[in-house]
Each structure stands twice: as C-alpha cells, then as structure tokens.
C-alpha cells in the first residue's frame, strides 16, 4: 500500500467477502487484520479479493 487510497480500497475489497466480520488496515505497516468466519470463507478467498482489487497479499502469522 503506497498511496493514501490503498487502505480504503483493500478494506472495501475484504469487507465484501461473505463471512468477513471485521477489517482493520494499517497503512504504515502495509497490513490488514481480518476477522472472519472460517465456515463461510477462507484465506484463499481473501487473498483473491485483494488481488482482484489490484493488490497482492499473503498470510502473516
């Protein structure tokens, strides 16, 4: 996330995924913390959502 609009775009893309309960985006850290229902969605679907919005992503433990 380089531009100020990036966190807004990423948050919106993730929030649209069925099963997502909460999305917190930290622009400075270039990361998003997502709370979701594993019965309704997956890390793969979340990663796909950010990719479709134009941003690559990966799981950070």
N, C-alpha and C positions, 0 to 999 in steps of 0.2 A: 504494500500500500504506500504509494508515493504522494498522491495528491489528496487534498482535504476531502474530496468527494468519495474517495475509495472506501472508507469505513461505512459510509451510508449505503453504498452500492452492495458491499459484501453483506452487511447486516440485513438489508432488504431481501437479497437472494436467499440467505439462510432462513430467514423468518417465513418465507413462502413454503418451505418444505413441510409437508404434513408430519406432525409429531414433534416439531420443534417447540419447546416451551419458552426458551429464553436465549437471547444472543447478546453478548457483551463484546464490543470491539475496542481494542486498544491500539490507536493509530501509532503511537510511539514505539510500541513493541512489535507492531505488524502482526498482531494475532487476534483471533476471535475465540471466545469461550462459549460453547454451545451446550445448552441443557436440552436433552431430547429423550423421547420415549423410544427405547430400543425395539419395542414391539411394532412401532409404526415406521421407523426409518433406520438408516444405517450411516456409518461414516462414509461409505462409498457414495450414497445419495447426497450427502452434504458436500463432499468434495466435488461431485458432478455439478451441483448448484453453483458453487463458486466458479468453477471452470466455465460454465455457461454464461456467467456474468463477466467473464474476462480475466479472472484471477486464479492463479494456481494455488493449491492448498495441500496440506498434509496433516496427519495426526501428530500431535506433540503430547507426549505423556509426562 
